[in-house]
Amino acid sequence: MPDGPQTPTGRVIGDVIMKVENVSLSFGGVRALDNVSFDVREHEILAIIGPNGAGKSSMLNCINGFYHPQEGAITYKGKRRDTAKPYEAAEEGIARTFQNIALFKGMSTLDNIMTGRGLKMKRNLFWQALYYGPALKEELEHRAKAEEVIDFLEIEAIRKTPVGRLPYGLQKRVELGRALAAEPDLLLLDEPMAGMNHEEKEDMVRYILDVNDEYGTTIVLIEHDMSVVMDISDRVVVLDYGKKLAAGTPDEVKRNQDVIDAYLGVSHD
Amino acid sequence: MSGDHAAGLDTFPKLLAANARIRGGKPASREKDYGIWQTWTWSEVADEVRALACGLAALGFKRGDRLAIIGDNRPHLYWSMPAAQAVGGVPVPIYQDSVADEMQYVLAHAECRFAVVENQEQVDKLLEIKDRLPLLETIIYHFPRGMRHYTQDFLHLYADVQDKGRAFDAANAGFYDGEVAKGAGGDLAIMVYTSGTTGRPKGVMLSADNLIQTARNAADWEGLTDDDEMLAYLPMAWVGDHIFSVAQAFTHGFCVACPESAETVLQDLREIGPTYFFAPPRIFENILTTVMIRIEDAAPWKQRMFHYFMDLAGRVGRDILDGKPVPFADRVKYRLGEFLVYGPLKNVLGLTRMRLGYTAGEAIGPDIFDFYRSLGLNLKQLYGSTEASVFITIQPNGDIRSDSVGVPAPGVDIRIADTGEVLFKSPGVFHAYYKDDDATAETKTADGWVHTGDAGFLDADGHLKIIDRAKDVGRLTDGTLFAPKYLENKLKFFPFVSEAVTFGDGRDYVAAFINMDLEAVGNWAERRGLAYTGYTDLAGRPEVLELVADCVDKVNADLAQDDKLAGSQIKRFLILHKELDADDGELTRTRKVRRSVITERYGDLIAALYSDQDHCEVTATVTFEDGRTDTIHADLKIRDAKVIPPGAAQAAA
């Protein structure tokens, strides 16, 4: 399916890049994920929604290798990877942000974004400590890439500011910046807009769409703000108590009676 | 450089060519891009401008066409000005933060066929109003980001237009030079739309002669050279920025740097270290407030050292700067202070290399003004207007008086009308308001004198003092002179007060609205462990009311010293529940108070000030940046201030 459906902005959704098949994950007696299957196609924005405790974050954690599902398979770019480690996931081009911001608070924005380049630095510790010749050249290349990200996210003004001093909305943006610095093919965003005000949300939505559009990055996101989800995602997967409740385009999901009962509810008007 | 003028350098494209010839290898423009300062020399700028000018011609831009320019300060946007002029067009810079409707008015009024804009944001704004602008044909944008899916064929990328221009130039040898040679000093060089304190903005038509002669006179007088450096961060649509960052840079060949973004100005300032700097009083005030807040957080011994040397600087710094005699011991201590405090402080502020600084637009607080001068920074006030191509008066080196705006700039004549209004005549006097002969006739007399609309007087030594807008000066019912701006400025000199509006014309006494400064008051509240949720909440706190009352009392005590103004002491005031905002139409884009709007919108509050109520409930509409609106409710307390009877002033002092 090389030339799949076209989105309104003109992007072409490509082949399946990742397949999640019958994945189950338990913590002791708690079944966090129960026989969940879906696939992610190249260049698309896929949203995972569901009530609290539905297993959304667990799903992301399985994808990037933080948890390993007891049953089922995750295939990424044709390779089984349900037992891969997080750093292997990162090396294969999967980057993520976290529900609770996980930045180095004492380091500057620039340094935090540079950590996203860590896996791409090939010189060994000796050269890097010497900071001369090839290591310096490499550092400059990575710095240039980091500056591109800073420009992209319009955070020039906080380049040298320690992240801990930034307001929440900006920290979220820096975290996205660190993920982008790794030049991922697949970007996992865990509630990128949680706790933001309306204006910050609008900004974040624009950056997510821009990332998807400019770099063609495939995006899987968890989000609770339904207007955002319905607006920006190409497809939606709904989880409830660890089970897949529904999947499809935002319109299909919105009309699905199970989803309305379990999560969306009815409007009182 | 006065010899160059005789040599026929009477337009900006000609000056550009001369700069490329004389100082082709010297820096002309700088911009921070991807975190690194990029520099273009004069000869590179000349090439860029030539390519763009030819590209415009290739797209059908004709002599006399208007080119709208919209965006933040970017070298590429600055270059579009001489490019338009080179092929006989007129640049019309437009405030980049104006909403689509304001933009539409200016674009329609100026009959712009072409527009050069910065990015997608501005393109979107133009597309939104393009249906209502039948004359607008071509839009050129500089940054391609986000523009990939825009397929309209009237949209062009700046770099593509330049490529077209280079091809056009190669095919039409001699075209560019021929077009430039057709230009003359009397040609219309730019149309600047005034921010419009009253009514719709007016298009001020300035010729190349107006701008070049005025810019040159002032720069010669101040001794600017091509080694100077300027940071261009104020709106390009403002005439001041055009004079400082374009006209003077072209006549004297100095380098103009553009900040990375509007938020990074203070960091960029530090990295560039300009030698020539302009800022409105508000910015100097903000910088000082930030310094003072940071000092309060410093270690006690550092605070003691800072205050000791700042006291010393306050005593002798200005005299040293003005070349007046100062005791030897103080000079030695001042040197030590320079090493320990002043030098590092100037370095942090990015003002180490500043040789000449101007401030204008409104009165600057004497404390603030003296603070910078005592550090050895040659900060001066100037008085100007769009209609004068900026310069009317400048404070002369060595003779700075904080209550005057200085002496007439070179080539400027000043006259005070019987009504007290200031009139001037200069080489910079504007040609006319575009398509508005009535307004032109109202402002400019047949023999070339221009009404400033400001009331003022010249003192015995020829220094001009401005009291207020001529039409704003009023009288209380008992005949006492009431100068609102004068009172408001006195209030605004307190760090806790960010904005004030006073009432009194035709009333029994003076009353005031006050906006607190969220940063300063917020910090003050934090120190006292006073919790608050936001502006409205903090503004409503009784503690804050007391804090502001203290400021008002001090203003009254000050006014009581002056026979003429003692009667206009502020009797009652309240703290507004929201900040006055340009987005709500309460301030102009240059942040001047729109009195009529405020009088209309807050009529209930004004009525309450002139009654015996001690509180007033209010509902107000606020407009967010994206155009949505919301309402705020608040219950405002009204408080009486201490009024000192004129007779008691001496005793109190």
Interface residues (C-beta under 8 A of the other chain):
Chain A: T9 G10 R143 A144 E147 E148 I150 D151 F152 E154 E156 A157 R159 K160 E199 E202 D210 D213 E214
Chain B: K32 D33 Y34 G35 I36 R145 G146 R148 H149 E260 S261 E263 T264 Q267 F624 E625 D626
